[in-house]
């Protein structure tokens, strides 16, 4: 199963549903999960619009002296740049806030990556926003991966897949971490 047209239709539907039902939640509790406690370098992102809010989680991770890296979109994919939480060190490209500075050169230092998703199925496969940036980045990261979603965004049916799709290790709602056996 896996059609690009099907993914496009699902993205449109899921974005509409997310907009209609959006409630602000905190994911700060994740900082206490064992995978986060044991990680020293964590890749996150700055959420926008109706995405699950990463602001409190990112602040908590920085407060706990974790090295937080954020993605910057380039022609070649994602680069990861350390961020200290200063909002004035972010630039805005389209709707996305990105860090300024030099990218890290050794991706193997990233222990954990927080991934945006519109939906995640029971096998850990995600439907993202459609840019393919994380699909291209995840194979280069040996990090434990977790997608953030709203409470009703775990799919009981398999999502369409392409050969390059990689399942996540876990999904998190505002009050639950679901670890996948993959």
N, C-alpha and C positions, 0 to 999 in steps of 0.2 A: 504494500500500500504506500503510495507516496506520489502525489501529483502536485506540481507547482501551482496549478490553477486552483486545486482544492485548498492549498495553504493560503492563497490570496483571499479566497472566499471566507475561510475560517478567521483570518486576521481581521477582516472587515467586521465580521459578526462579533468576535471577541472584544475588539476595541469598543464597539457600540455598547455591548453589554457592560463592559468595565466602566464606561462613562456613565451609564444609567444607574449603576449600583455602587459607585465609588464611595467608600468610607475611609477616612484616614485611620491608619493603624500604625503601631510601633513594632519594629522588629528588633528593638534593643535587647530583648531577652536572649537573642542568639549569641551574644557575647559570652554567655555562660555555658553554651553547649561545648562538649569536650573537644570537638574539632576546632572551634574558635579559640578555646583556652590554650590548646597545644600549638596553634599556629603563631608564627612570628611575623610573617609577611602575608598580608591579605589583600587580594585584588577585589575592589568593590566598584561602584559606579555612583553617580549622582542622579537620583531619580528625577523624573519630570512628569508633569501632567497627572495622569491617573495611575502611574506605576506605583507599586508598593514603596512607601517612603523609606529611603535609606539614610536620611539625615541623622536621626538619633543613634542608629547603629554605628554609622561611620564615626560620629563624635565619641561614642563610648569606646570604640576600638582604638582611636587615637589617644583617648584619656588613659587607656590601659597600656599605653606604650607599645602598641603594635605598629609595625610599619604598614601604612595603608597606601596602596597604589591604585590609581584610577586610569581608565583607558582614554586614549586619544586616537581618534580616527585619522588614518593616513591613507594614501593611495595603496599601500601595501597591506593594510589591515589595521590591527590595533597595536599601539605602543602603550606601555605601562609606565606611568610617571608617579613618583612618590608625592604624596600630598599631606600637608600638615594640618589641614582643616580650615585654612584661611580662604574665605570666600573671594577675596580680591586676587587670589592667585589662580582663579578659574576664568576661562574665556568661554564665550557661548558661540557654538557653531550650529546653526539651525536652532533646534530646541535643546540641544545637548550641551551641558556644561562639561568642559574638559580642563584638565590641569595644564599649566604651563611649566616649562622646565625640560630637563633632559630625561629621555627614557632610560629605564634600567636595561642593562645589556644582557644580564643573565636571568632568563625566565625561570630557571630551576630554583631560584630562591623563593618563588611564590608557593606558599603552603596551601592556600585556600582561595578559591575564586567564587565570588557572589555574582550570579548571572541573572539578568533580567529575562522575564518570560511572560507571555500572554496566557499560556496554559502549559501544564505538565501532565503527562499521562502516568499510569501506574508502573510503567517500566522505566521512568525517568527521562523519557524523551520530551523535549520542549518545543513549543512553537514560539519563536521570537518575533521581533518586529519586522523581519524580512530583509535586513541588510546583509545578513550572512557573516557579519564580523565575528561573532562569537563562534560560529560554526568553523571558521577558519582559524580562530585563536586557540580553541580548546585542545586540539591535537598537539600544540606546542607547549602546553602547560601540563605538568605532572601533578597538578594541584587537585585536592579534593574539591568538588564542585557542588554548589547549592543554588537553586533557583528560588527567587522570592515571588510569591503569588498571593492574591487575595483568597479568602476562605473558600470561595466556590469555584476556584479555578484548577482543581485537580480533575482531570478528565477520566471518566470511567471507561471510555473507549480509547483505543490506540489512536494517537495522532498520526497524520500522514508523515512519512519519513522518506528521506533521500539517503543515498549510500554514505554521504559524508556526515550525517547527523550522529552525534555522540550523546549517549544518555548521561544525565547528571547523576551524582552520587546521592543527592537528596533534594527535597523541596521543603520550603518553609512557608507556612501561613502565619498570621499574627499570633497564633497560640499553639502551633504544632510543627514539629520537624518530622518529616517522613523520609526515612533512609531506604534507598532502593538496593536490591540484591543484584548488582551488575558488576 
